[in-house]
Amino acid sequence: MSTTERIRMVAVGPDDSAEKAQWLEALGNAIDSNSFCLGAEVDRFESACKERLGVAHAFGVSSGTDGLKVALSAVGVTSGDEVIVPAYSFFSTASVIVQLGAVPIFCDLDPDTLCIDPAAAEQLISSRTRAILPVHLYGQTADMDALLKIAQKQQIPIVEDAAQAFGVFQGGRPAGAIGDVGVFSFYPTKNLAAAGDAGMIVCQDDEIANKVRQLRVHGDAGGYNHQMLGWNARMDGFQGAILSLQLQRLDERQAIRQRNAKEYLHALKEHHLTSRVVPLGRTSGSDHCWHQFIVQVDNRDQIRDQLAERGIDSGIYYPSTLPQQSCLSTDRYLSADLSELFPVAQRAARKVLALPVHHRLLEGDPTRVIQALADLVGDRGGN
Ligand SMILES: Cc1ncc(COP(=O)(O)O)c(C=O)c1O
């Protein structure tokens, strides 16, 4: 790629024709072994994930969204329950709660990391709270130590939305299995990417695992004996086959994401930009898979358009908060001043800008992005 070539926001699909040939061979093997819904290819991928993450149970599911629904249900969330959830995340973090007939109780964020603020979450616990659902936003964990203390004191399960944090560890514990149960997404833009929709549920507890196993397949305890209402949430064999290949390349691709993030942070400092193009802080003890490299800037939408004119794509994850989505909201939020209730989340929705960080960037691309940003916001030669 020459330095004038467009810098794209995402890299999906095989990197080159050699990788495409590997994918086709893997799909051919899945066809030959009749591995279509769950089956040998999904078993193989689940085993590899268990080993890599050090978890007792891993279940391939049809998507991160379906995984969240199954996981919440497995810890007992049902109609009328409350689930505490950050006010800022992908839509389905909260839509699954509503679809279960439960009520999302939105919580503001830690201003440094934009993950759920544990102290604010504690204030929201009521007699109807059935789970806390932190999101490991952008690829580092929420403050799980603080959340675990609160959850253990109140005996409330934690379901981790680890959709953006496959392979991330905090204090030696794998994201997804630090709380009671957790969910990954393998949507094609994720750090571990399927060739379509797919996800995974992980946990250490046998009882929760038994529920997940059944809920993933219509609540079937075996032999068409349905003891609970579940869903069709199975991972398909083609995705299992592709994901096993992708897992083999994860370390190599993560190393490039790490290199890119480091280059961004270095270039931001070099240009004395960190007070105007503000990178997020880090959760203590968590590593980071850099699903996204996020900065917060004023005039975000204008800056994004100007970057695009200079051949640099960027993203906004997310342009609005969850309580702003009327289908998720209750009167409690619809009539409230959201900037007062969720000042950090509302500000994030106005300022967050995701810069390209994927594994197909070349060394020097992040510097080029930051140079463009310095031109746009003005390099003032000091912080
Ligand atoms: C934080 C978060 N939660 C949930 C999901 C849902 O995952 P999926 O797209 O696999 O259904 C995603 C993925 O987009 C996500 O980023």
PDBQT file of the ligand as one rigid body, heavy atoms in Angstrom, charges set to zero:
ROOT
HETATM    1  C1  LIG A 401     -20.614  -4.989  22.810  1.00  0.00    +0.000 C 
HETATM    2  C2  LIG A 401     -21.361  -5.905  21.882  1.00  0.00    +0.000 A 
HETATM    3  N1  LIG A 401     -22.353  -6.653  22.383  1.00  0.00    +0.000 NA
HETATM    4  C3  LIG A 401     -23.038  -7.512  21.618  1.00  0.00    +0.000 A 
HETATM    5  C4  LIG A 401     -22.744  -7.661  20.275  1.00  0.00    +0.000 A 
HETATM    6  C5  LIG A 401     -23.587  -8.582  19.455  1.00  0.00    +0.000 C 
HETATM    7  O1  LIG A 401     -22.849  -9.556  18.790  1.00  0.00    +0.000 OA
HETATM    8  P1  LIG A 401     -23.365 -10.148  17.387  1.00  0.00    +0.000 P 
HETATM    9  O2  LIG A 401     -23.217  -9.090  16.344  1.00  0.00    +0.000 OA
HETATM   10  O3  LIG A 401     -22.445 -11.314  17.155  1.00  0.00    +0.000 OA
HETATM   11  O4  LIG A 401     -24.771 -10.570  17.573  1.00  0.00    +0.000 OA
HETATM   12  C6  LIG A 401     -21.708  -6.925  19.716  1.00  0.00    +0.000 A 
HETATM   13  C7  LIG A 401     -21.311  -7.087  18.305  1.00  0.00    +0.000 C 
HETATM   14  O5  LIG A 401     -21.582  -6.372  17.417  1.00  0.00    +0.000 OA
HETATM   15  C8  LIG A 401     -20.995  -5.995  20.529  1.00  0.00    +0.000 A 
HETATM   16  O6  LIG A 401     -20.015  -5.258  20.037  1.00  0.00    +0.000 OA
ENDROOT
TORSDOF 0
